[in-house]
Amino acid sequence: MKRNRKLVSPTAILDIASDSGSISSGYDIVYYTDWFLPSKDELAAMYDELKAHAVGGFANDSYWSSSENDADQAEAQNFTAGATSQPAKSTTEYIRACRSFTAAAAAYILRDVGPAGGLIFYVDGGTTYYEAAPSDQSIGKAWSNVTDVEIGVTAQGTAIGTGQANTTAIIIEVGHTTSAAELCDDLDTSCTIHTDSAAKLCDETTVLEEIEITVNNITIFKDGEVLAMIFNGSTSYIINYIIDQLSNVTASSFAAWIKTKDATITQEIISFGDTDADTRIQFDIDGAGLLRALVGVTGTVQWALDTDDTVIINNEWTHVALVQNGTEPVLYVNGIAVAQTFSVSTDKTFWFNDMPGLDNGRIGCGNWNSGGNANFFHGLINDVRIDIGIWTAREVSQIFSKSHVLYNV
């Protein structure tokens, strides 16, 4: 069947958005339930890195932390000028939840939008990030209904990294029925990942024109939380007509989520070819679980790049990406540029602009040199991205981080 698709600047994305089996623009929804009331130092970091920079939508008022001071008081901070105080636990203050999560090093910087839609306010220098909730949870809530009993050390952590433990201790205190901590713990937010906006990497998109695709023998399968395309390994493939928009492109980026049934055979993920000549771009599984990218022109391979190690495992979701930056290509697996080696490196800059004979694009197979459709993918593919821009390592990591929860990776 044929479906009209829109090429959105800078990314054309193919995803599944309905149970009807149609292929269309759409979205995935990720739910976040791991919020907690920040500790004293976590709250201070929110003030220093968000409120003091006039971002985050905070009030000029006092906010509770989860750090208990004694039987009667807890730590708070005024977000007008940053002064700290120890109000009585019965005092009503503003509430702003936060969460921590792990992602690749340098995936986010301060004040980036995090996976749940809030702003990043602390980075530990490694792979742990802290994200503030997008808005306040209350403009007036008591620290706890238990106002005259000391919880003790389990709720008195002040350092970054202690907010979650404090929150739990407050909620399980004998006699507890309601608290600022519980309000944060009960927070359940969702982040809509729009497939037509590059998983929120682009806040605004411009429709360039419609791109048509032809879908052959594709069925839709619900794998956990994901509606994905089943490729049967012999007759399933998608023709994309984006090739006309890529003829003069010197650099671009590809990505997809894949789940193969047999990583030991060559299978195309995304490919472009010359129907009548041995000219092609391959982004595929190169047997033995290796991820590969290759450019060949009139029978001569200009460059070929493989991961050093097995990265594709049977029946496991993997996020794969290829970025040709105009100087050389780079492969990414689950948001990381893994160890990789060129087996051919004659001219690592070769790309669409050097290949005027390319006349077809495929997802799930390849077609070049009068060989017909070949190297069929066997398994599931989802969230295919063909971007006419160059992704940075950080952007690749963000694309992975914003959707990996759906794929249990």
N, C-alpha and C positions, 0 to 999 in steps of 0.2 A: 504494500500500500504506500501511497505518497502522503506526506504530511508537510505542510509549510512550516518552516522554522524561521526564527528571526536571528540574524547575526547581530549580536549586541556588542558594542564597543566597550572594552577591548576584547571580550571573550564570547565565543559561541559555545554554548553548553547544552548537552543532551542529557536529559534525566527523565525519570518516571514520576508522574504526579497523580495517577489515578488507578483505581482497581479495575478499570475498564479494559486495560491492555493497550491503551493508546499511548503514544509517545508524544509528550507535549512539554511546554514550559511549565514549571511548577516549583515545588518547594519541599524541603524536609523540615521537621520540627524536632529540636533537641530540647529535652527537659533537664533543668538543673535544680537539684534538691539538697545540695551540700553547703548551704549557707550557715553562717554562725555570727554571733555578736563579737566584734573585734576586741582583742585585748587592748590594754592601754597603749602599747607601742604601735600596734596595728592601726588604732584610731589616729594616733599622732601622725603616722605615715600618710593616712588619708588626708589629713589636714595639710601636711607639708607638700604633698605631691599633687593633690587635686584642688582642694579649696583655695590654697594660697596661689594657685595658678588660674583661679576663676573658672574651673571646670568641675563637672560632677553634679551640679544642681543642689548644693548643700545650702542649708539655711544659716543665717547669722544668729545661731543659737547654740545651746549646749547639747552634746550627744553623749549617750551612755557608752561606756566600754564594758567588757565582761569581767574586768579585774576587780575582785572584791578587795576592799580596804580593811574592814573589820566587821563586827557583827551588825553594825548599823549603817555603814557607809560603803560606797563603791566609787571607782574612778570615773570621771567624766572629763570632757574637754569642750571648751567654748570655741565655736568655729567662727566667731567674729574676729578675735585676735590671737587665738591659740592657747589661751590660759587654761591650765588644768585645775580641777577641783575635786572634792570628795563629798558629794551631796548625800543626804539620807536616802536609803534605798527606796523609800516611799515617794521620793520626788519624781515628778514626771519630766522626762527629757525626750529629745528627738532620738530616733533609732535609724541606723544605716547598717545593714548586714554586709558581710563580705564572704568570699570563698577563696580557697587556694587550689591550685591545680598544677600539674606538670606538663611541660611541652619541651620541644627541642631548645637547646641553648640559643639565645638571641631571637627566639620566635616572636617575642613581644618586647617593647620598650615602655617606659613610663608614659602613661596617659593614652596608650593604645586602647582601642575597643577590644575587650576580652571576648572569649567564646560565649558568655552569657549575656553580652550586650552592655556590660558595665565597663568602667575604666580601670586599667592596670595602675595600682598605686605602689607596688613594691615588687622588686625582682631580686632574688637572693644571689644573683651573679652566676647561677647555674641553670637549673631547669625548673625551679619552683617559682610560681607567679601568684600574686594576690590581686583579686579583682573586687572592686566595690559594686554593690548592687546598683542598678541604674537609677533608683530613686529611693527616697526615705520609706521606711516601713511604718513609721508612726511619727506624729508631731508631739506626742505626749504620752509616755508609757512609764510606769514605775519599773525600777530595776527588777524587783520581785515582790510577790505578795508576802513572802517571809522577810520581815524587816528588822528582826532583832536577834537573829541566830547567825553565828559565824560558820560559814561552810568550811573554811580552812584552806590549806595549800592547794587543793585540787581546783579551786576557783580563784586563786590569787596570783596566777601567772601574769606577768606584765609584758614579757618579751614577744616579739614577732614569732609566731608559731605556737602560741599558747591559747589563742582565742577559742579554738574548737574544744579543747579540753575544759576550759572555763565554762563554756556554754553547756556542755554535757553535765558538768557538776551542778550547775544552777538548776537545771531542769529536773535532775534526779534527787534534789534535796528533799528531805522529809517535810511534808506539808506544802510543797510547791503546787500551785494551781495555775499560775499565770506569771509571765515575766517578759522582759525585753529579749532575753535569750531565747525563750520559746517562740516569740514572734519571728525571730530570724531563722530558727531551726525549722519552723513550719513553712518558710517561704518556698514556693514552687514556681520557678520562672521558666519560660520557654523562649527559645531563640529560633526564629524562622530563618532558615537558610534558603534564600531565593536562588533558584538555579539560573535566573536571568540577571543576577547581579553579582556573579562571581563570589558566592558565599559571603556577601557583605563586604568584600574587599573594595568594591566600588559603590559609593552611595548613590551615584547618579549614572544612568546609562543612556546612551543615544542609539536609537535604532538606525542602522545604516541601510539595510534593505532585507528582503526576505530571502532565505536560503532554503532550498528544497532538499529533502532527503527521500530515499527510497528504502523501505524496510522489508527484508526478506526472511521469512520463517523465524521471526522473533516472537517469543512468548514472554509473559511477565510472571515473575515469581516473587512471592513475599518471603524474604530471607530474614527472619528476626524482625527488626524495625525497618528494613530496607525493601522497597519495591525495585527489583533489578531486572535487567534483560537477560534472558537465557539464550546462549549461543550453543547450538547442538553439535558443533565440531565438524559439520559437513555441508550444510546448506544455509546456515544462518549468517547474515551479514547486513550491514547498513551502508548504502552509498551516500556520501555527503558531497554536496556540490559547492563547498566552500573554496575549492581549488581555484576558481576564477578570481577570488579575492586575495590569493596568496602568491600569485605569479611573480610579483616584484619584491616579495618579502625577503629580507636578509637575515632576520632573526625572529623567533617566535617560541611559543611554549605549548606543550601538550601535557595532559594529565588524565587519569582515570582511576577508578576503583575497580579491581579485578579479583576474581575468585575462580581459579582454574581447577579442572578435574585431573589434569595430567600435565605437570610442569616439565616433563621430560621430552616433550615434542615442541617443535617450533610453531608458535601461534602468534598471529598479528593482533596487536591491540588497535593501533592507529597506523594507517599506511597511505601513501600516495604513490601512484605509478604511471608509467607510460604504457598504454595497452599494447603497443606494437614494438616496444624497444626495452632493453634491459636498463631502464632508468627508474629509480625508485627511492623513496624514503620509508624506512621500516622502523617502527617502534614496537618491539615484540618480546616474547619469551623465547630465548635462544636455546631451549633444551637444558637439562640439568638444573633447572630452577634459576637460570641467569636472566637478568633483564638486559636487553640490548637495544641500541639504536645504530642505524647504518644508513649511509647515503652512497648510492651507486649511480654512475652516469655512463650511459652507452657501454655497459659491460665492465667498467672499471670502478672498483670501490674506492671512493675518495676518503672516507673515514668509517671506522667501525669501532664502537665502544661497548664494552660489556662490564657488568659488575664482576668483581673478583670472586665473590662468594655466592652461594645459593641464597637467593632472597625471596623467591616465589615458592610457596609451600602449597601442596595440594589441599584444596578445600578450605583455605584460609584467605580472608579478605586482605588485600595489600593495596596501598595507595602508591601509584607509580607516576613519575613525572619526568619529562624531558625538556630542558631549556637549551635552545641554541641561541647563544647571546651575540652571535656575529663574529666571535673569535674562536670559540669552540663549544661543543655541546657538553652538558652535564646531566647525569642521571640522578634521580632522587627516589628513595624508597621510604615510605612512611614519614615524609617530611625531612629526610636527611640525605645529604649527598654522600652516599656510601662509597666504600673503596671501589675504584673502577679503573680500567686500563684500556687504552687504544690498541687494538690488534692491527689496525691500519690507520695511518695519520698523514696521508699524502697532502690533503688540504682540508683542515678541520673547519674552515669557514663555509664550505659548500652548503647551500640551502636552496630554497625555492627559486630565487632569482637566477641561479646557475643552472636551472633544470627546465628549460622552456617546453620540453616534450611532455611533462606531466599533464595527464588529462583525466585522472580519476582519483577519488579519495574513498577509502574504505574504513569501516570500523568492524573488526572481527574477522578480517581476511585481507589478502593482498591480491593485486591484479596488475601484472606487468609482463612484457616480453612475450606476448601471444600465449601466455600460459593459462589464461582464464583465472577465475577465482581460486586461490590456494591458501595454504597455511591458516586454515579455519580455527578460530578460537573455540575452545570447548569449556564452557563454564558460564559465569556471570560477569557482566560488565555494567558499571553504573557511573553516573556523573562524569561523562566524557567532556573534556575541555580542550578547545583549540583556540589559542590566544595569539593575536597578532602583535602582542607586546612581549617584553622580556621580563619574566618573573625574577625577583631577587630570591636568595636563599630564604630570607625571612618570609617573603610572600608565599613560597611553596610550603613552608612550615605552617603558616597560618591556614592555608587551604586545608591541609591535613588536620590540624588541630580543631578546626571548626566543625568537622564532620566525623572524626574518628569514633566518637561515642556511638554513633549509629551502627558502626561496623564492628563494634566490640574489639577494637584494636588499641 
